[in-house]
Amino acid sequence: MAIRKKRNNSTVRLVNNWLHLWLGLISGIIVFVICLMACLWVFNHEITDLVIPKKERQYILAASKSLISPSQISRIADSLYPNSKVRSITYTRDYPVSFTMLAKETGHTEKTKPEVHLLHPYTGTYLGVKTEDNSEEARRREKLNSFFAWTLNGHRFLWLPRDIGRPIVNYATLIFSITLITGLVWWYPKKWTKSTREKSFKIKWKAGWKRVNLDLHNVVGFYSFLLILLLAVTGMYYGIDWFNRALYWSTNWGTPLAERTSVHSDSTRIDQLAYFPKAFDQEIQGILAQYKDPHYLTITYPDAEKKDATISVYIRNDMDRQYNNRYYSFDQYTGNFLPNNITLFNKDFYELSAGEKFRRLNYDIHVGSIGGFPTKLLAFFLTFIAGSLPVTGFIIWYNRKWGKKKGRNNSMKESDAICDNMVPNTQGDPQIRKPKIRFRPKSTNT
């Protein structure tokens, strides 16, 4: 019977396998850390709400309620502090309306610091200056926020300075994305048979731990390949400018990412200031009417020295999701809305193209909040799997490089033991020693 020659891997496969191995070893520890931190951070809102129970709702930030307008807040602030100017106003869900002013500090040098004042959101009753909350609940919240900030810092920057840690994390993610693709090529069998199908799609739990580890790397990696790659791509969107532009170009049918252009207030319309309060109040009322129950809305007024600066408004609909948030710019003299393309969030979600919607959903996809708790749970398992791939891959490499040597050493010891049980006969040929015959009791069976 003719002996079949063993097929050697093609040059493409050899290069692919070499890249998968060494790129995985280079980026493995970084990917493990950023995935572990992502697992710890992903349920930060749920854990905080579980540890610190929500209070009964006091106020509802919705269009159905007659919230005090920005012009009313400005008049109240002017009556209390005639020599200061309101810098910002914030409407917050289940919380009093706040406005910020600059107060002078007493000391050797004259400085100003922001001071937050509180108003009843419906009556406008002054509730005093916002002070530091020293309650037990506030301390628990601060500890949780500090912990989750630490995990997020590790996930994004590896606890390094931003300019150093950010490129390390992003390019390690890029290398990891390449290893995912090369891993898929390595996983694909040369020939589909019953045996290769079982190895490619099933985990053999009853096998030894080395085989189970190999299956966890190959099989689980295959099933989660596309979703993990999606998380990696949406992560690189934030830190690699050329990748960000390429992603926008590819998802918008070849349309390049537009350069940011700012807008300016028309300083020649200063005579319109008398009509500004009413016009701006109507704009804010119209924004709140689009949202059922937003989380907060912040109005930021420009410095008096900046004559052409605009008023910026940011509304956040939900703390978990960002795709439905929106930025607005308004003329500080007329109160008119000024359309701009400073950010992707300058339009309503329904006005965007398909590619722009994907870009707007990028954050929610990356953190798993796009579908609420179920997709967050999915993101948790995906990041756990992604973090485990470098570990299982390193174990496979270690076993193949050094595990076989140990196996050969053990087999050599066994062969030496066999040789010790062999004695030469008179012809010089080895002869196996016969074991000593032991006494066996006679059978009692009749």
C-alpha positions as CSV (number, residue, x, y, z in Angstrom):
1,M,0.0,0.0,0.0
2,A,1.4,3.4,-1.0
3,I,2.1,5.8,1.8
4,R,0.4,9.2,1.4
5,K,2.7,12.2,1.7
6,K,1.7,14.7,4.4
7,R,0.4,18.0,2.9
8,N,2.5,21.0,3.8
9,N,0.9,24.3,4.5
10,S,0.9,26.9,1.7
11,T,3.0,30.0,2.0
12,V,-0.2,32.1,2.6
13,R,-1.2,29.9,5.5
14,L,2.3,29.9,6.9
15,V,2.4,33.7,6.9
16,N,-1.1,33.9,8.3
17,N,-0.3,31.5,11.1
18,W,2.9,33.4,11.9
19,L,1.1,36.7,12.1
20,H,-1.7,35.2,14.2
21,L,0.9,33.9,16.7
22,W,3.2,36.8,17.1
23,L,0.6,39.6,16.8
24,G,-1.4,37.8,19.4
25,L,1.6,37.5,21.8
26,I,2.4,41.2,21.3
27,S,-1.1,42.5,22.0
28,G,-2.3,39.8,24.3
29,I,-1.7,41.3,27.7
30,I,-3.1,44.7,26.7
31,V,-6.2,43.2,25.2
32,F,-6.7,41.1,28.4
33,V,-6.5,44.2,30.6
34,I,-8.8,46.5,28.6
35,C,-11.4,43.6,28.2
36,L,-11.3,42.9,32.0
37,M,-11.8,46.6,32.8
38,A,-14.7,46.7,30.3
39,C,-16.4,43.7,32.1
40,L,-16.1,45.6,35.4
41,W,-17.5,48.9,33.9
42,V,-20.3,47.7,31.7
43,F,-23.0,47.5,34.4
44,N,-21.9,50.7,36.3
45,H,-25.4,52.3,36.2
46,E,-27.2,49.1,37.2
47,I,-24.8,48.5,40.1
48,T,-25.1,52.1,41.3
49,D,-28.9,51.9,41.2
50,L,-28.8,48.6,43.1
51,V,-26.5,49.9,45.8
52,I,-28.2,53.3,46.1
53,P,-32.0,52.9,45.8
54,K,-33.8,55.5,43.8
55,K,-35.8,58.1,45.6
56,E,-39.4,58.9,44.9
57,R,-39.8,61.3,42.0
58,Q,-40.1,65.0,43.0
59,Y,-40.1,66.8,39.7
60,I,-40.7,65.7,36.1
61,L,-38.7,67.3,33.4
62,A,-41.3,67.2,30.6
63,A,-43.2,69.5,28.3
64,S,-46.5,68.9,30.1
65,K,-45.2,70.7,33.2
66,S,-44.9,74.5,33.2
67,L,-41.2,74.7,33.8
68,I,-39.8,78.1,34.5
69,S,-38.2,79.6,31.4
70,P,-34.6,80.7,30.9
71,S,-35.6,84.3,30.9
72,Q,-37.4,83.9,34.3
73,I,-34.3,82.2,35.7
74,S,-32.1,85.1,34.5
75,R,-34.5,87.7,36.1
76,I,-34.4,85.8,39.4
77,A,-30.6,85.6,39.3
78,D,-30.3,89.3,38.5
79,S,-32.5,90.2,41.4
80,L,-30.4,88.1,43.8
81,Y,-27.0,89.0,42.3
82,P,-27.2,92.2,40.3
83,N,-23.4,92.4,39.7
84,S,-23.0,88.9,38.3
85,K,-24.1,87.2,35.1
86,V,-25.6,83.7,34.7
87,R,-23.1,81.4,33.0
88,S,-25.2,78.3,32.6
89,I,-28.7,76.9,33.4
90,T,-29.4,73.2,33.9
91,Y,-32.8,71.4,33.9
92,T,-32.3,68.0,35.5
93,R,-34.7,65.1,35.9
94,D,-36.0,64.7,39.5
95,Y,-33.9,67.6,40.7
96,P,-34.3,71.4,41.2
97,V,-33.3,73.7,38.3
98,S,-29.7,75.1,38.8
99,F,-28.0,78.1,37.5
100,T,-24.3,78.9,37.8
101,M,-22.7,82.3,38.5
102,L,-19.2,83.4,39.2
103,A,-18.6,84.5,42.8
104,K,-15.6,86.4,44.1
105,E,-13.3,84.6,46.5
106,T,-11.8,86.5,49.5
107,G,-8.1,86.1,49.9
108,H,-4.7,87.5,49.0
109,T,-5.6,87.5,45.3
110,E,-9.0,88.3,43.8
111,K,-10.4,85.2,42.1
112,T,-13.8,84.0,41.0
113,K,-15.2,80.5,41.4
114,P,-18.4,79.0,39.9
115,E,-21.3,78.9,42.4
116,V,-24.4,76.8,41.8
117,H,-27.8,78.0,42.9
118,L,-31.0,76.0,43.1
119,L,-34.6,77.0,42.1
120,H,-37.9,75.2,42.3
121,P,-38.5,74.1,38.6
122,Y,-42.2,75.1,38.6
123,T,-42.6,78.0,41.0
124,G,-39.1,79.6,40.7
125,T,-38.7,79.7,44.5
126,Y,-35.1,80.2,45.5
127,L,-33.7,77.1,47.3
128,G,-30.3,78.4,48.2
129,V,-26.7,77.6,47.1
130,K,-25.9,74.0,46.3
131,T,-23.6,72.6,49.1
132,E,-21.6,69.5,49.3
133,D,-23.6,66.4,50.2
134,N,-22.0,64.6,53.1
135,S,-24.7,61.9,53.6
136,E,-23.8,58.2,53.7
137,E,-25.6,57.8,50.4
138,A,-23.4,60.4,48.8
139,R,-20.3,58.8,50.1
140,R,-21.3,55.4,48.7
141,R,-22.0,57.0,45.3
142,E,-18.6,58.8,45.3
143,K,-16.8,55.5,46.1
144,L,-18.7,53.7,43.2
145,N,-18.0,56.6,40.8
146,S,-14.3,56.6,41.7
147,F,-14.1,52.8,41.2
148,F,-15.8,52.9,37.8
149,A,-13.7,55.9,36.8
150,W,-10.7,53.8,37.6
151,T,-11.9,50.9,35.5
152,L,-12.7,53.3,32.6
153,N,-9.3,54.9,32.8
154,G,-7.7,51.5,32.6
155,H,-9.9,50.5,29.7
156,R,-9.1,53.6,27.7
157,F,-5.6,54.6,28.7
158,L,-4.1,51.7,30.8
159,W,-3.8,54.3,33.7
160,L,-1.2,56.1,31.7
161,P,-1.2,59.8,30.5
162,R,-3.8,60.2,27.8
163,D,-1.4,61.0,25.0
164,I,0.6,57.8,25.8
165,G,-2.1,55.3,26.8
166,R,-4.7,56.1,24.2
167,P,-2.5,55.2,21.1
168,I,-1.3,52.1,22.9
169,V,-4.8,50.9,23.6
170,N,-6.1,51.7,20.1
171,Y,-3.3,50.2,18.1
172,A,-3.3,47.1,20.4
173,T,-7.0,46.9,19.5
174,L,-6.1,47.2,15.8
175,I,-3.6,44.4,16.1
176,F,-6.2,42.3,18.0
177,S,-8.6,42.9,15.1
178,I,-6.0,41.5,12.7
179,T,-5.5,38.4,14.9
180,L,-9.2,37.8,14.8
181,I,-9.1,37.7,11.0
182,T,-6.0,35.5,10.9
183,G,-7.5,33.3,13.5
184,L,-10.5,32.7,11.3
185,V,-8.2,31.7,8.4
186,W,-6.3,29.3,10.7
187,W,-9.6,27.9,12.0
188,Y,-10.8,27.1,8.5
189,P,-10.0,23.4,7.8
190,K,-8.2,22.4,4.6
191,K,-10.8,19.8,4.0
192,W,-14.3,19.4,5.4
193,T,-14.9,16.0,6.9
194,K,-17.0,14.7,9.8
195,S,-13.9,14.9,12.1
196,T,-13.0,18.5,11.1
197,R,-16.6,19.6,11.5
198,E,-16.8,18.3,15.0
199,K,-13.5,19.9,15.9
200,S,-14.5,23.2,14.3
201,F,-18.0,23.6,15.8
202,K,-18.1,21.5,19.0
203,I,-16.4,21.7,22.3
204,K,-15.3,18.2,23.5
205,W,-15.9,18.7,27.2
206,K,-15.1,15.1,28.2
207,A,-11.6,15.4,26.7
208,G,-8.4,16.4,28.6
209,W,-7.9,20.0,29.7
210,K,-5.6,20.8,26.8
211,R,-8.2,19.8,24.2
212,V,-10.9,21.7,26.1
213,N,-8.6,24.8,26.1
214,L,-8.0,24.4,22.4
215,D,-11.8,24.2,21.7
216,L,-12.5,27.2,23.9
217,H,-10.0,29.2,21.8
218,N,-11.1,27.9,18.4
219,V,-14.8,27.1,18.7
220,V,-15.9,30.0,21.0
221,G,-13.7,32.4,19.1
222,F,-15.4,31.4,15.8
223,Y,-19.0,31.8,17.1
224,S,-18.2,35.3,18.6
225,F,-15.9,36.5,15.8
226,L,-18.2,39.0,14.1
227,L,-19.5,40.6,17.3
228,I,-16.1,40.9,19.0
229,L,-14.8,42.5,15.8
230,L,-17.7,44.9,15.9
231,L,-16.8,46.0,19.4
232,A,-13.2,46.4,18.4
233,V,-14.1,48.5,15.3
234,T,-16.4,50.8,17.3
235,G,-13.6,51.2,19.9
236,M,-11.0,52.3,17.4
237,Y,-13.4,54.9,16.2
238,Y,-12.5,57.1,19.2
239,G,-8.7,57.0,19.1
240,I,-7.4,56.5,15.5
241,D,-8.2,59.5,13.3
242,W,-7.4,57.8,9.9
243,F,-9.5,54.8,10.9
244,N,-12.3,57.1,12.0
245,R,-12.3,58.8,8.5
246,A,-12.0,55.5,6.7
247,L,-15.0,54.1,8.6
248,Y,-17.1,57.1,7.8
249,W,-16.1,57.0,4.2
250,S,-16.9,53.2,3.9
251,T,-20.3,53.5,5.6
252,N,-21.4,56.6,3.7
253,W,-20.9,55.3,0.2
254,G,-17.6,57.1,-0.4
255,T,-18.6,60.5,1.1
256,P,-15.6,61.9,3.0
257,L,-16.0,63.2,6.6
258,A,-16.7,66.9,6.4
259,E,-14.4,69.3,8.2
260,R,-15.8,71.0,11.2
261,T,-17.1,74.5,10.6
262,S,-18.2,76.7,13.5
263,V,-21.0,79.2,13.6
264,H,-21.1,82.7,14.9
265,S,-23.6,85.1,16.4
266,D,-24.3,88.2,14.3
267,S,-22.9,91.0,16.4
268,T,-24.6,93.6,14.2
269,R,-28.0,92.4,15.5
270,I,-27.3,93.7,19.0
271,D,-30.5,95.9,18.7
272,Q,-32.5,92.6,18.7
273,L,-31.7,92.0,22.4
274,A,-35.0,93.3,23.5
275,Y,-36.7,90.4,21.6
276,F,-34.2,87.8,22.6
277,P,-35.8,86.4,25.9
278,K,-39.1,85.6,24.3
279,A,-37.5,84.0,21.2
280,F,-35.0,81.9,23.1
281,D,-37.7,80.7,25.6
282,Q,-39.8,79.4,22.7
283,E,-36.7,77.6,21.2
284,I,-36.1,75.8,24.6
285,Q,-39.8,75.0,24.9
286,G,-39.7,73.5,21.5
287,I,-36.7,71.3,22.3
288,L,-38.3,70.0,25.5
289,A,-41.5,69.2,23.6
290,Q,-39.5,66.6,21.4
291,Y,-38.6,64.5,24.4
292,K,-41.0,62.7,26.8
293,D,-38.7,62.7,29.9
294,P,-35.1,63.8,29.2
295,H,-32.4,63.3,31.8
296,Y,-31.1,66.9,31.6
297,L,-30.8,70.0,29.4
298,T,-27.9,72.4,29.8
299,I,-27.7,76.0,28.5
300,T,-24.2,77.5,28.4
301,Y,-23.9,81.3,27.8
302,P,-20.8,82.8,26.2
303,D,-18.4,85.2,27.7
304,A,-19.3,88.9,27.3
305,E,-16.0,89.6,25.6
306,K,-16.7,87.1,22.8
307,K,-19.0,89.2,20.7
308,D,-19.6,86.5,18.0
309,A,-19.8,83.5,20.3
310,T,-23.0,81.5,20.4
311,I,-25.2,80.0,23.1
312,S,-24.8,76.2,23.2
313,V,-27.6,73.9,24.4
314,Y,-27.1,70.2,25.1
315,I,-29.9,67.8,25.9
316,R,-29.4,64.2,27.1
317,N,-32.4,62.0,26.7
318,D,-31.0,59.0,28.6
319,M,-27.9,58.3,30.7
320,D,-27.4,54.9,29.2
321,R,-27.8,55.8,25.5
322,Q,-26.2,58.6,23.6
323,Y,-27.6,58.3,20.1
324,N,-30.7,60.4,20.9
325,N,-28.7,63.3,22.4
326,R,-28.5,66.6,20.6
327,Y,-26.4,69.8,20.5
328,Y,-27.9,73.1,19.5
329,S,-26.4,76.6,18.8
330,F,-28.3,79.9,19.1
331,D,-27.5,83.5,18.3
332,Q,-26.8,85.3,21.6
333,Y,-28.6,88.5,20.3
334,T,-31.6,87.2,18.4
335,G,-32.1,83.7,20.0
336,N,-32.4,82.2,16.5
337,F,-31.3,78.6,15.9
338,L,-28.0,78.3,14.0
339,P,-27.5,75.0,12.0
340,N,-23.9,73.8,12.0
341,N,-21.8,70.7,11.6
342,I,-19.6,71.0,14.6
343,T,-20.5,67.5,15.8
344,L,-22.5,64.6,14.5
345,F,-25.0,65.4,17.2
346,N,-26.2,68.6,15.6
347,K,-29.1,66.9,13.9
348,D,-32.0,64.7,15.0
349,F,-31.4,61.0,14.6
350,Y,-34.1,60.6,12.0
351,E,-32.5,63.2,9.8
352,L,-29.2,61.2,9.4
353,S,-28.2,58.9,6.6
354,A,-27.6,55.2,7.2
355,G,-23.9,55.7,7.6
356,E,-24.3,58.7,9.9
357,K,-26.8,56.7,12.0
358,F,-24.2,53.9,12.4
359,R,-21.7,56.5,13.4
360,R,-24.1,58.1,15.9
361,L,-24.9,54.6,17.4
362,N,-21.2,53.9,17.7
363,Y,-20.9,54.5,21.5
364,D,-24.1,52.6,22.3
365,I,-23.0,49.6,20.2
366,H,-19.5,49.7,21.8
367,V,-20.8,49.7,25.4
368,G,-23.8,47.4,24.7
369,S,-26.5,49.9,25.8
370,I,-28.2,50.0,22.4
371,G,-30.8,47.5,23.4
372,G,-30.9,48.0,27.1
373,F,-29.9,45.3,29.6
374,P,-30.0,42.3,27.2
375,T,-27.4,43.8,24.9
376,K,-25.3,45.0,27.9
377,L,-25.3,41.4,29.1
378,L,-24.2,40.3,25.6
379,A,-21.4,42.9,25.6
380,F,-20.3,41.6,29.0
381,F,-19.9,38.0,27.7
382,L,-18.3,39.2,24.5
383,T,-15.6,41.2,26.3
384,F,-15.1,38.3,28.6
385,I,-14.5,36.0,25.6
386,A,-12.3,38.6,23.9
387,G,-10.2,38.8,27.1
388,S,-9.9,35.0,27.3
389,L,-8.7,34.5,23.8
390,P,-5.1,35.8,24.5
391,V,-5.0,33.5,27.6
392,T,-6.2,30.3,25.9
393,G,-4.0,31.2,22.9
394,F,-0.9,31.6,25.1
395,I,-1.6,28.2,26.8
396,I,-1.9,26.5,23.3
397,W,1.4,28.1,22.2
398,Y,3.1,27.1,25.5
399,N,1.9,23.5,25.3
400,R,3.1,23.1,21.7
401,K,6.5,24.7,22.4
402,W,7.4,23.2,25.7
403,G,4.7,20.7,26.5
404,K,6.0,18.2,23.9
405,K,9.5,18.4,25.3
406,K,8.2,17.4,28.7
407,G,6.3,14.6,27.0
408,R,9.4,13.4,25.3
409,N,11.4,13.5,28.5
410,N,8.7,11.4,30.2
411,S,8.8,8.9,27.4
412,M,12.6,8.7,27.5
413,K,12.3,8.0,31.2
414,E,9.9,5.2,30.5
415,S,12.1,3.7,27.8
416,D,15.1,3.9,30.2
417,A,13.0,1.9,32.7
418,I,12.2,-0.7,30.1
419,C,15.9,-1.0,29.3
420,D,16.7,-1.5,32.9
421,N,14.4,-4.5,32.9
422,M,16.3,-6.1,30.0
423,V,19.4,-8.3,30.5
424,P,21.7,-9.7,27.8
425,N,21.6,-13.4,27.0
426,T,24.4,-15.6,26.0
427,Q,24.1,-14.6,22.4
428,G,24.4,-11.0,23.3
429,D,20.8,-10.2,22.4
430,P,18.7,-8.3,24.9
431,Q,16.3,-10.5,26.9
432,I,13.5,-9.3,29.1
433,R,13.7,-10.4,32.7
434,K,10.8,-12.6,33.6
435,P,8.9,-11.5,36.7
436,K,9.2,-13.7,39.8
437,I,6.4,-16.3,40.2
438,R,4.4,-15.6,43.3
439,F,2.5,-18.1,45.3
440,R,-1.2,-18.3,44.3
441,P,-3.6,-20.1,46.7
442,K,-5.5,-22.9,45.2
443,S,-9.1,-22.3,44.1
444,T,-11.7,-23.3,46.6
445,N,-14.3,-23.8,43.8
446,T,-15.6,-27.3,43.5
